[in-house]
């Protein structure tokens, strides 16, 4: 990680491999962006050793502010990956889908209808 200031990192751009393993301690990572470079890897846990603690990735900076770094093709404040890079996050097993109780028809108020179905 480059550009560390206090508990913050200006950016995180692994050229090789960044692995976060679970040692039972919660982690807060504050960066303006994370960019996985070509052939770089970012792993949180693994399929056989899932990350069970809390990992809080906070993107800081103000969109449009010249002090917040901008990367061509990605912009500001992002988690991104080059085409040949890898991002893998393995946390607790959770239900990865849901079952709607009714068909949701497309309409202009799609977001409102979806919110009501999911929320209520």
N, CA, C and O atoms as CSV, one atom per row, in Angstrom:
chain,resi,resn,atom,element,x,y,z
A,1,UNK,N,N,0.842,-1.167,0.000
A,1,UNK,CA,C,0.000,0.000,0.000
A,1,UNK,C,C,0.887,1.228,0.000
A,1,UNK,O,O,1.936,1.262,0.643
A,2,UNK,N,N,0.447,2.225,-0.727
A,2,UNK,CA,C,1.277,3.405,-0.884
A,2,UNK,C,C,0.642,4.609,-0.202
A,2,UNK,O,O,-0.573,4.667,-0.017
A,3,UNK,N,N,1.488,5.572,0.167
A,3,UNK,CA,C,1.004,6.858,0.632
A,3,UNK,C,C,0.299,6.832,1.968
A,3,UNK,O,O,-0.717,7.509,2.124
A,4,UNK,N,N,0.779,6.100,2.919
A,4,UNK,CA,C,0.127,6.010,4.216
A,4,UNK,C,C,0.199,7.339,4.948
A,4,UNK,O,O,1.264,7.951,5.034
A,5,UNK,N,N,-0.950,7.789,5.483
A,5,UNK,CA,C,-0.999,8.989,6.311
A,5,UNK,C,C,-1.820,8.655,7.541
A,5,UNK,O,O,-3.035,8.488,7.430
A,6,UNK,N,N,-1.200,8.551,8.715
A,6,UNK,CA,C,-1.929,8.163,9.921
A,6,UNK,C,C,-2.467,6.759,9.780
A,6,UNK,O,O,-1.713,5.831,9.487
A,7,UNK,N,N,-3.787,6.586,9.988
A,7,UNK,CA,C,-4.426,5.281,9.826
A,7,UNK,C,C,-5.020,5.103,8.438
A,7,UNK,O,O,-5.715,4.121,8.178
A,8,UNK,N,N,-4.750,6.048,7.549
A,8,UNK,CA,C,-5.313,6.008,6.206
A,8,UNK,C,C,-4.235,5.673,5.189
A,8,UNK,O,O,-3.048,5.910,5.410
A,9,UNK,N,N,-4.674,5.121,4.082
A,9,UNK,CA,C,-3.799,4.890,2.946
A,9,UNK,C,C,-4.359,5.696,1.785
A,9,UNK,O,O,-5.566,5.674,1.547
A,10,UNK,N,N,-3.514,6.400,1.067
A,10,UNK,CA,C,-3.991,7.202,-0.061
A,10,UNK,C,C,-4.606,6.285,-1.119
A,10,UNK,O,O,-5.676,6.582,-1.650
A,11,UNK,N,N,-3.936,5.177,-1.424
A,11,UNK,CA,C,-4.500,4.214,-2.359
A,11,UNK,C,C,-3.894,2.850,-2.084
A,11,UNK,O,O,-2.899,2.728,-1.369
A,12,UNK,N,N,-4.494,1.849,-2.648
A,12,UNK,CA,C,-4.018,0.475,-2.511
A,12,UNK,C,C,-4.013,-0.112,-3.906
A,12,UNK,O,O,-5.071,-0.321,-4.498
A,13,UNK,N,N,-2.822,-0.381,-4.439
A,13,UNK,CA,C,-2.692,-0.910,-5.801
A,13,UNK,C,C,-1.724,-2.080,-5.818
A,13,UNK,O,O,-0.572,-1.927,-6.222
A,14,UNK,N,N,-2.183,-3.254,-5.381
A,14,UNK,CA,C,-1.265,-4.394,-5.378
A,14,UNK,C,C,-0.804,-4.768,-6.779
A,14,UNK,O,O,-1.613,-4.934,-7.691
A,15,UNK,N,N,0.504,-4.895,-6.933
A,15,UNK,CA,C,1.086,-5.367,-8.192
A,15,UNK,C,C,1.276,-6.877,-8.145
A,15,UNK,O,O,1.425,-7.518,-9.186
A,16,UNK,N,N,1.272,-7.440,-6.963
A,16,UNK,CA,C,1.446,-8.870,-6.810
A,16,UNK,C,C,0.205,-9.435,-6.111
A,16,UNK,O,O,-0.835,-9.605,-6.747
A,17,UNK,N,N,0.304,-9.726,-4.812
A,17,UNK,CA,C,-0.812,-10.330,-4.099
A,17,UNK,C,C,-0.967,-9.679,-2.735
A,17,UNK,O,O,0.005,-9.533,-1.995
A,18,UNK,N,N,-2.202,-9.285,-2.401
A,18,UNK,CA,C,-2.541,-8.780,-1.074
A,18,UNK,C,C,-3.545,-9.752,-0.485
A,18,UNK,O,O,-4.618,-9.959,-1.052
A,19,UNK,N,N,-3.201,-10.353,0.657
A,19,UNK,CA,C,-4.057,-11.345,1.294
A,19,UNK,C,C,-4.402,-10.874,2.698
A,19,UNK,O,O,-3.514,-10.525,3.475
A,20,UNK,N,N,-5.690,-10.863,3.024
A,20,UNK,CA,C,-6.138,-10.523,4.371
A,20,UNK,C,C,-6.673,-11.804,4.986
A,20,UNK,O,O,-7.689,-12.343,4.547
A,21,UNK,N,N,-5.977,-12.286,6.009
A,21,UNK,CA,C,-6.368,-13.511,6.698
A,21,UNK,C,C,-7.045,-13.164,8.014
A,21,UNK,O,O,-6.777,-12.117,8.603
A,22,UNK,N,N,-7.908,-14.032,8.465
A,22,UNK,CA,C,-8.660,-13.801,9.694
A,22,UNK,C,C,-7.846,-14.251,10.900
A,22,UNK,O,O,-7.581,-15.442,11.066
A,23,UNK,N,N,-7.449,-13.297,11.744
A,23,UNK,CA,C,-6.770,-13.645,12.989
A,23,UNK,C,C,-7.660,-13.322,14.182
A,23,UNK,O,O,-7.192,-13.268,15.319
A,24,UNK,N,N,-8.960,-13.104,13.914
A,24,UNK,CA,C,-9.905,-12.822,14.975
A,24,UNK,C,C,-10.043,-11.349,15.305
A,24,UNK,O,O,-10.783,-10.992,16.222
A,25,UNK,N,N,-9.348,-10.485,14.577
A,25,UNK,CA,C,-9.393,-9.057,14.825
A,25,UNK,C,C,-10.147,-8.368,13.691
A,25,UNK,O,O,-9.892,-8.633,12.516
A,26,UNK,N,N,-11.076,-7.484,14.048
A,26,UNK,CA,C,-11.782,-6.701,13.037
A,26,UNK,C,C,-10.810,-5.719,12.396
A,26,UNK,O,O,-9.911,-5.205,13.061
A,27,UNK,N,N,-10.993,-5.461,11.107
A,27,UNK,CA,C,-10.104,-4.570,10.366
A,27,UNK,C,C,-10.928,-3.465,9.709
A,27,UNK,O,O,-11.971,-3.725,9.110
A,28,UNK,N,N,-10.444,-2.234,9.831
A,28,UNK,CA,C,-10.992,-1.112,9.077
A,28,UNK,C,C,-9.887,-0.617,8.164
A,28,UNK,O,O,-8.823,-0.208,8.631
A,29,UNK,N,N,-10.136,-0.656,6.867
A,29,UNK,CA,C,-9.180,-0.205,5.862
A,29,UNK,C,C,-9.744,1.053,5.220
A,29,UNK,O,O,-10.781,1.002,4.559
A,30,UNK,N,N,-9.067,2.180,5.410
A,30,UNK,CA,C,-9.497,3.456,4.830
A,30,UNK,C,C,-8.563,3.809,3.683
A,30,UNK,O,O,-7.368,4.026,3.883
A,31,UNK,N,N,-9.117,3.862,2.487
A,31,UNK,CA,C,-8.345,4.181,1.285
A,31,UNK,C,C,-9.187,5.086,0.395
A,31,UNK,O,O,-10.411,5.119,0.517
A,32,UNK,N,N,-8.533,5.815,-0.497
A,32,UNK,CA,C,-9.303,6.583,-1.475
A,32,UNK,C,C,-9.741,5.672,-2.621
A,32,UNK,O,O,-10.775,5.909,-3.246
A,33,UNK,N,N,-8.957,4.635,-2.894
A,33,UNK,CA,C,-9.385,3.623,-3.865
A,33,UNK,C,C,-8.545,2.372,-3.717
A,33,UNK,O,O,-7.466,2.394,-3.125
A,34,UNK,N,N,-9.063,1.268,-4.269
A,34,UNK,CA,C,-8.319,0.014,-4.378
A,34,UNK,C,C,-8.343,-0.359,-5.855
A,34,UNK,O,O,-9.413,-0.519,-6.443
A,35,UNK,N,N,-7.169,-0.496,-6.448
A,35,UNK,CA,C,-7.051,-0.900,-7.850
A,35,UNK,C,C,-6.138,-2.106,-7.933
A,35,UNK,O,O,-4.955,-2.018,-7.607
A,36,UNK,N,N,-6.679,-3.226,-8.366
A,36,UNK,CA,C,-5.895,-4.431,-8.562
A,36,UNK,C,C,-5.291,-4.341,-9.960
A,36,UNK,O,O,-6.010,-4.339,-10.960
A,37,UNK,N,N,-3.965,-4.267,-10.017
A,37,UNK,CA,C,-3.247,-4.099,-11.281
A,37,UNK,C,C,-3.265,-5.402,-12.086
A,37,UNK,O,O,-3.735,-6.431,-11.602
A,38,UNK,N,N,-2.751,-5.347,-13.314
A,38,UNK,CA,C,-2.679,-6.524,-14.174
A,38,UNK,C,C,-1.944,-7.657,-13.459
A,38,UNK,O,O,-0.831,-7.473,-12.965
A,39,UNK,N,N,-2.569,-8.813,-13.411
A,39,UNK,CA,C,-2.049,-10.025,-12.760
A,39,UNK,C,C,-1.926,-9.892,-11.245
A,39,UNK,O,O,-1.413,-10.803,-10.595
A,40,UNK,N,N,-2.382,-8.781,-10.665
A,40,UNK,CA,C,-2.389,-8.621,-9.216
A,40,UNK,C,C,-3.562,-9.368,-8.603
A,40,UNK,O,O,-4.509,-9.732,-9.301
A,41,UNK,N,N,-3.496,-9.596,-7.293
A,41,UNK,CA,C,-4.558,-10.339,-6.614
A,41,UNK,C,C,-4.876,-9.695,-5.275
A,41,UNK,O,O,-3.983,-9.220,-4.574
A,42,UNK,N,N,-6.159,-9.684,-4.927
A,42,UNK,CA,C,-6.638,-9.199,-3.636
A,42,UNK,C,C,-7.549,-10.277,-3.079
A,42,UNK,O,O,-8.619,-10.538,-3.630
A,43,UNK,N,N,-7.131,-10.902,-1.991
A,43,UNK,CA,C,-7.887,-12.000,-1.387
A,43,UNK,C,C,-8.243,-11.656,0.053
A,43,UNK,O,O,-7.400,-11.200,0.826
A,44,UNK,N,N,-9.497,-11.880,0.395
A,44,UNK,CA,C,-9.947,-11.785,1.782
A,44,UNK,C,C,-10.443,-13.182,2.119
A,44,UNK,O,O,-11.476,-13.622,1.614
A,45,UNK,N,N,-9.703,-13.877,2.976
A,45,UNK,CA,C,-10.028,-15.263,3.277
A,45,UNK,C,C,-9.847,-16.144,2.052
A,45,UNK,O,O,-9.257,-15.727,1.055
A,46,UNK,N,N,-10.358,-17.362,2.136
A,46,UNK,CA,C,-10.312,-18.304,1.017
A,46,UNK,C,C,-11.504,-19.239,1.137
A,46,UNK,O,O,-12.220,-19.212,2.139
A,47,UNK,N,N,-11.719,-20.062,0.127
A,47,UNK,CA,C,-12.841,-21.007,0.202
A,47,UNK,C,C,-12.702,-21.948,1.392
A,47,UNK,O,O,-13.694,-22.299,2.031
A,48,UNK,N,N,-11.477,-22.353,1.688
A,48,UNK,CA,C,-11.264,-23.304,2.780
A,48,UNK,C,C,-11.036,-22.626,4.130
A,48,UNK,O,O,-11.094,-23.288,5.166
A,49,UNK,N,N,-10.777,-21.312,4.135
A,49,UNK,CA,C,-10.531,-20.579,5.378
A,49,UNK,C,C,-11.220,-19.208,5.269
A,49,UNK,O,O,-10.579,-18.198,4.976
A,50,UNK,N,N,-12.518,-19.198,5.507
A,50,UNK,CA,C,-13.320,-17.996,5.323
A,50,UNK,C,C,-12.979,-16.915,6.343
A,50,UNK,O,O,-12.596,-17.208,7.476
A,51,UNK,N,N,-13.124,-15.659,5.918
A,51,UNK,CA,C,-12.874,-14.512,6.791
A,51,UNK,C,C,-14.139,-14.274,7.610
A,51,UNK,O,O,-15.159,-13.852,7.065
A,52,UNK,N,N,-14.081,-14.540,8.908
A,52,UNK,CA,C,-15.267,-14.476,9.760
A,52,UNK,C,C,-15.346,-13.188,10.586
A,52,UNK,O,O,-16.410,-12.864,11.113
A,53,UNK,N,N,-14.245,-12.454,10.706
A,53,UNK,CA,C,-14.267,-11.192,11.453
A,53,UNK,C,C,-14.872,-10.109,10.570
A,53,UNK,O,O,-15.237,-10.368,9.423
A,54,UNK,N,N,-14.976,-8.899,11.104
A,54,UNK,CA,C,-15.510,-7.780,10.319
A,54,UNK,C,C,-14.396,-7.097,9.551
A,54,UNK,O,O,-13.345,-6.786,10.110
A,55,UNK,N,N,-14.631,-6.865,8.268
A,55,UNK,CA,C,-13.725,-6.085,7.426
A,55,UNK,C,C,-14.524,-4.909,6.899
A,55,UNK,O,O,-15.500,-5.088,6.171
A,56,UNK,N,N,-14.112,-3.717,7.264
A,56,UNK,CA,C,-14.802,-2.491,6.875
A,56,UNK,C,C,-13.878,-1.717,5.946
A,56,UNK,O,O,-12.865,-1.175,6.391
A,57,UNK,N,N,-14.216,-1.659,4.656
A,57,UNK,CA,C,-13.428,-0.896,3.686
A,57,UNK,C,C,-14.137,0.431,3.485
A,57,UNK,O,O,-15.263,0.474,2.988
A,58,UNK,N,N,-13.474,1.515,3.874
A,58,UNK,CA,C,-14.054,2.853,3.766
A,58,UNK,C,C,-13.285,3.655,2.729
A,58,UNK,O,O,-12.070,3.825,2.825
A,59,UNK,N,N,-14.013,4.140,1.744
A,59,UNK,CA,C,-13.407,4.971,0.707
A,59,UNK,C,C,-13.549,6.429,1.129
A,59,UNK,O,O,-14.664,6.914,1.325
A,60,UNK,N,N,-12.425,7.130,1.270
A,60,UNK,CA,C,-12.501,8.518,1.707
A,60,UNK,C,C,-12.110,9.467,0.593
A,60,UNK,O,O,-11.522,9.063,-0.410
A,61,UNK,N,N,-12.440,10.719,0.780
A,61,UNK,CA,C,-12.213,11.750,-0.220
A,61,UNK,C,C,-13.540,12.284,-0.698
A,61,UNK,O,O,-14.593,11.725,-0.389
A,62,UNK,N,N,-13.494,13.360,-1.448
A,62,UNK,CA,C,-14.704,13.997,-1.964
A,62,UNK,C,C,-14.706,13.901,-3.484
A,62,UNK,O,O,-13.762,14.330,-4.147
A,63,UNK,N,N,-15.775,13.334,-4.021
A,63,UNK,CA,C,-15.885,13.232,-5.471
A,63,UNK,C,C,-15.793,14.622,-6.098
A,63,UNK,O,O,-16.432,15.565,-5.631
A,64,UNK,N,N,-15.009,14.738,-7.140
A,64,UNK,CA,C,-14.841,16.009,-7.824
A,64,UNK,C,C,-13.763,16.895,-7.235
A,64,UNK,O,O,-13.390,17.901,-7.839
A,65,UNK,N,N,-13.252,16.536,-6.055
A,65,UNK,CA,C,-12.201,17.324,-5.407
A,65,UNK,C,C,-10.856,16.968,-6.036
A,65,UNK,O,O,-10.545,15.790,-6.213
A,66,UNK,N,N,-10.065,17.973,-6.369
A,66,UNK,CA,C,-8.767,17.717,-7.006
A,66,UNK,C,C,-7.787,17.034,-6.058
A,66,UNK,O,O,-6.780,16.493,-6.516
A,67,UNK,N,N,-8.047,17.042,-4.759
A,67,UNK,CA,C,-7.177,16.348,-3.797
A,67,UNK,C,C,-7.482,14.852,-3.713
A,67,UNK,O,O,-6.696,14.091,-3.148
A,68,UNK,N,N,-8.609,14.431,-4.267
A,68,UNK,CA,C,-8.969,13.016,-4.292
A,68,UNK,C,C,-8.460,12.439,-5.608
A,68,UNK,O,O,-8.867,12.894,-6.676
A,69,UNK,N,N,-7.566,11.434,-5.547
A,69,UNK,CA,C,-6.975,10.888,-6.772
A,69,UNK,C,C,-8.034,10.365,-7.747
A,69,UNK,O,O,-9.075,9.851,-7.339
A,70,UNK,N,N,-7.748,10.506,-9.021
A,70,UNK,CA,C,-8.603,9.991,-10.077
A,70,UNK,C,C,-7.763,9.096,-10.984
A,70,UNK,O,O,-6.642,9.446,-11.350
A,71,UNK,N,N,-8.314,7.942,-11.341
A,71,UNK,CA,C,-7.610,6.980,-12.189
A,71,UNK,C,C,-8.379,6.838,-13.498
A,71,UNK,O,O,-9.572,6.533,-13.472
A,72,UNK,N,N,-7.728,7.051,-14.642
A,72,UNK,CA,C,-8.414,6.916,-15.925
A,72,UNK,C,C,-9.093,5.556,-16.067
A,72,UNK,O,O,-8.486,4.517,-15.807
A,73,UNK,N,N,-10.343,5.575,-16.479
A,73,UNK,CA,C,-11.110,4.346,-16.650
A,73,UNK,C,C,-11.840,3.895,-15.403
A,73,UNK,O,O,-12.733,3.051,-15.476
A,74,UNK,N,N,-11.466,4.455,-14.243
A,74,UNK,CA,C,-12.106,4.067,-12.986
A,74,UNK,C,C,-12.719,5.256,-12.255
A,74,UNK,O,O,-13.747,5.104,-11.594
A,75,UNK,N,N,-12.116,6.426,-12.358
A,75,UNK,CA,C,-12.624,7.598,-11.656
A,75,UNK,C,C,-12.040,7.737,-10.267
A,75,UNK,O,O,-10.873,7.414,-10.043
A,76,UNK,N,N,-12.853,8.223,-9.324
A,76,UNK,CA,C,-12.436,8.431,-7.941
A,76,UNK,C,C,-13.223,7.484,-7.033
A,76,UNK,O,O,-14.335,7.072,-7.363
A,77,UNK,N,N,-12.639,7.149,-5.900
A,77,UNK,CA,C,-13.311,6.372,-4.852
A,77,UNK,C,C,-13.925,5.087,-5.413
A,77,UNK,O,O,-15.127,5.039,-5.671
A,78,UNK,N,N,-13.116,4.056,-5.602
A,78,UNK,CA,C,-13.601,2.832,-6.219
A,78,UNK,C,C,-12.803,1.634,-5.724
A,78,UNK,O,O,-11.722,1.771,-5.153
A,79,UNK,N,N,-13.364,0.471,-5.960
A,79,UNK,CA,C,-12.643,-0.794,-5.853
A,79,UNK,C,C,-12.687,-1.360,-7.262
A,79,UNK,O,O,-13.757,-1.709,-7.760
A,80,UNK,N,N,-11.523,-1.453,-7.909
A,80,UNK,CA,C,-11.486,-1.859,-9.306
A,80,UNK,C,C,-10.434,-2.917,-9.562
A,80,UNK,O,O,-9.558,-3.165,-8.734
A,81,UNK,N,N,-10.539,-3.536,-10.729
A,81,UNK,CA,C,-9.658,-4.642,-11.062
A,81,UNK,C,C,-9.340,-4.606,-12.553
A,81,UNK,O,O,-10.241,-4.491,-13.384
A,82,UNK,N,N,-8.051,-4.706,-12.887
A,82,UNK,CA,C,-7.645,-4.818,-14.285
A,82,UNK,C,C,-8.173,-6.144,-14.837
A,82,UNK,O,O,-8.449,-7.063,-14.065
A,83,UNK,N,N,-8.319,-6.258,-16.171
A,83,UNK,CA,C,-8.883,-7.475,-16.757
A,83,UNK,C,C,-8.187,-8.769,-16.324
A,83,UNK,O,O,-8.842,-9.806,-16.216
A,84,UNK,N,N,-6.887,-8.730,-16.075
A,84,UNK,CA,C,-6.185,-9.953,-15.682
A,84,UNK,C,C,-5.937,-10.015,-14.180
A,84,UNK,O,O,-5.177,-10.865,-13.716
A,85,UNK,N,N,-6.566,-9.131,-13.415
A,85,UNK,CA,C,-6.438,-9.147,-11.955
A,85,UNK,C,C,-7.494,-10.036,-11.326
A,85,UNK,O,O,-8.386,-10.539,-12.009
A,86,UNK,N,N,-7.385,-10.224,-10.010
A,86,UNK,CA,C,-8.306,-11.096,-9.286
A,86,UNK,C,C,-8.723,-10.436,-7.976
A,86,UNK,O,O,-7.881,-9.930,-7.234
A,87,UNK,N,N,-10.026,-10.444,-7.695
A,87,UNK,CA,C,-10.554,-10.050,-6.385
A,87,UNK,C,C,-11.385,-11.224,-5.889
A,87,UNK,O,O,-12.318,-11.659,-6.566
A,88,UNK,N,N,-11.049,-11.737,-4.711
A,88,UNK,CA,C,-11.827,-12.813,-4.102
A,88,UNK,C,C,-12.092,-12.451,-2.652
A,88,UNK,O,O,-11.174,-12.123,-1.901
A,89,UNK,N,N,-13.359,-12.515,-2.270
A,89,UNK,CA,C,-13.756,-12.232,-0.894
A,89,UNK,C,C,-14.574,-13.418,-0.410
A,89,UNK,O,O,-15.631,-13.725,-0.962
A,90,UNK,N,N,-14.077,-14.080,0.625
A,90,UNK,CA,C,-14.739,-15.267,1.169
A,90,UNK,C,C,-15.080,-14.999,2.624
A,90,UNK,O,O,-14.211,-15.026,3.495
A,91,UNK,N,N,-16.365,-14.738,2.875
A,91,UNK,CA,C,-16.840,-14.504,4.235
A,91,UNK,C,C,-17.732,-15.645,4.678
A,91,UNK,O,O,-17.680,-16.737,4.110
A,92,UNK,N,N,-18.555,-15.397,5.694
A,92,UNK,CA,C,-19.453,-16.453,6.176
A,92,UNK,C,C,-20.411,-16.905,5.082
A,92,UNK,O,O,-20.783,-16.116,4.213
A,93,UNK,N,N,-20.807,-18.161,5.123
A,93,UNK,CA,C,-21.818,-18.650,4.186
A,93,UNK,C,C,-23.121,-17.916,4.455
A,93,UNK,O,O,-23.587,-17.836,5.592
A,94,UNK,N,N,-23.698,-17.384,3.391
A,94,UNK,CA,C,-24.977,-16.676,3.506
A,94,UNK,C,C,-25.834,-17.034,2.307
A,94,UNK,O,O,-25.326,-17.453,1.267
A,95,UNK,N,N,-27.121,-16.868,2.461
A,95,UNK,CA,C,-28.040,-17.076,1.353
A,95,UNK,C,C,-27.748,-16.036,0.283
A,95,UNK,O,O,-27.822,-14.839,0.562
A,96,UNK,N,N,-27.420,-16.454,-0.922
A,96,UNK,CA,C,-26.993,-15.548,-1.972
A,96,UNK,C,C,-28.133,-15.126,-2.892
A,96,UNK,O,O,-27.887,-14.430,-3.877
A,97,UNK,N,N,-29.363,-15.521,-2.607
A,97,UNK,CA,C,-30.487,-15.154,-3.449
A,97,UNK,C,C,-31.713,-15.012,-2.570
A,97,UNK,O,O,-31.693,-15.359,-1.390
A,98,UNK,N,N,-32.747,-14.515,-3.142
A,98,UNK,CA,C,-34.005,-14.385,-2.409
A,98,UNK,C,C,-35.144,-14.838,-3.302
A,98,UNK,O,O,-34.984,-14.941,-4.518
A,99,UNK,N,N,-36.272,-15.105,-2.712
A,99,UNK,CA,C,-37.456,-15.520,-3.463
A,99,UNK,C,C,-38.515,-14.440,-3.308
A,99,UNK,O,O,-38.969,-14.165,-2.197
A,100,UNK,N,N,-38.910,-13.824,-4.427
A,100,UNK,CA,C,-39.965,-12.815,-4.379
A,100,UNK,C,C,-41.313,-13.513,-4.297
A,100,UNK,O,O,-41.510,-14.571,-4.896
A,101,UNK,N,N,-42.231,-12.922,-3.559
A,101,UNK,CA,C,-43.556,-13.527,-3.404
A,101,UNK,C,C,-44.487,-13.213,-4.570
A,101,UNK,O,O,-45.569,-13.791,-4.673
A,102,UNK,N,N,-44.069,-12.294,-5.457
A,102,UNK,CA,C,-44.890,-11.938,-6.610
A,102,UNK,C,C,-43.973,-11.485,-7.738
A,102,UNK,O,O,-42.824,-11.103,-7.513
A,103,UNK,N,N,-44.512,-11.536,-8.968
A,103,UNK,CA,C,-43.757,-11.066,-10.119
A,103,UNK,C,C,-43.670,-9.548,-10.081
A,103,UNK,O,O,-44.660,-8.875,-9.794
A,104,UNK,N,N,-42.523,-9.020,-10.361
A,104,UNK,CA,C,-42.320,-7.585,-10.392
A,104,UNK,C,C,-42.317,-7.149,-11.852
A,104,UNK,O,O,-41.378,-7.450,-12.588
A,105,UNK,N,N,-43.347,-6.451,-12.267
A,105,UNK,CA,C,-43.472,-5.990,-13.639
A,105,UNK,C,C,-42.662,-4.709,-13.833
A,105,UNK,O,O,-42.676,-3.840,-12.961
A,106,UNK,N,N,-41.944,-4.573,-14.978
A,106,UNK,CA,C,-41.192,-3.341,-15.240
A,106,UNK,C,C,-42.124,-2.138,-15.298
A,106,UNK,O,O,-43.213,-2.213,-15.868
A,107,UNK,N,N,-41.694,-1.038,-14.710
A,107,UNK,CA,C,-42.469,0.193,-14.753
A,107,UNK,C,C,-41.564,1.371,-14.423
A,107,UNK,O,O,-40.399,1.181,-14.074
A,108,UNK,N,N,-42.086,2.568,-14.529
A,108,UNK,CA,C,-41.301,3.757,-14.208
A,108,UNK,C,C,-40.958,3.815,-12.730
A,108,UNK,O,O,-39.958,4.426,-12.353
A,109,UNK,N,N,-41.763,3.194,-11.895
A,109,UNK,CA,C,-41.510,3.224,-10.449
A,109,UNK,C,C,-40.881,1.920,-9.980
A,109,UNK,O,O,-41.140,1.461,-8.868
A,110,UNK,N,N,-40.047,1.321,-10.843
A,110,UNK,CA,C,-39.412,0.037,-10.546
A,110,UNK,C,C,-38.699,0.043,-9.201
A,110,UNK,O,O,-38.883,-0.878,-8.405
A,111,UNK,N,N,-37.885,1.068,-8.933
A,111,UNK,CA,C,-37.123,1.109,-7.692
A,111,UNK,C,C,-38.042,1.158,-6.482
A,111,UNK,O,O,-37.759,0.515,-5.471
A,112,UNK,N,N,-39.127,1.900,-6.564
A,112,UNK,CA,C,-40.064,2.001,-5.453
A,112,UNK,C,C,-40.712,0.653,-5.180
A,112,UNK,O,O,-40.814,0.226,-4.030
A,113,UNK,N,N,-41.154,-0.022,-6.250
A,113,UNK,CA,C,-41.781,-1.327,-6.067
A,113,UNK,C,C,-40.792,-2.341,-5.497
A,113,UNK,O,O,-41.135,-3.109,-4.598
A,114,UNK,N,N,-39.577,-2.344,-6.015
A,114,UNK,CA,C,-38.566,-3.286,-5.527
A,114,UNK,C,C,-38.269,-3.025,-4.060
A,114,UNK,O,O,-38.145,-3.964,-3.274
A,115,UNK,N,N,-38.154,-1.755,-3.686
A,115,UNK,CA,C,-37.869,-1.414,-2.282
A,115,UNK,C,C,-38.975,-1.952,-1.379
A,115,UNK,O,O,-38.702,-2.503,-0.313
A,116,UNK,N,N,-40.222,-1.792,-1.812
A,116,UNK,CA,C,-41.341,-2.255,-0.988
A,116,UNK,C,C,-41.310,-3.774,-0.835
A,116,UNK,O,O,-41.574,-4.288,0.252
A,117,UNK,N,N,-40.992,-4.494,-1.903
A,117,UNK,CA,C,-40.953,-5.945,-1.814
A,117,UNK,C,C,-39.821,-6.426,-0.923
A,117,UNK,O,O,-40.010,-7.334,-0.115
A,118,UNK,N,N,-38.652,-5.829,-1.063
A,118,UNK,CA,C,-37.500,-6.265,-0.282
A,118,UNK,C,C,-37.633,-5.827,1.168
A,118,UNK,O,O,-37.311,-6.583,2.085
A,119,UNK,N,N,-38.110,-4.598,1.372
A,119,UNK,CA,C,-38.165,-4.027,2.712
A,119,UNK,C,C,-39.348,-4.532,3.513
A,119,UNK,O,O,-39.259,-4.650,4.735
A,120,UNK,N,N,-40.418,-4.822,2.870
A,120,UNK,CA,C,-41.608,-5.060,3.646
A,120,UNK,C,C,-42.214,-6.363,3.497
A,120,UNK,O,O,-43.233,-6.645,4.126
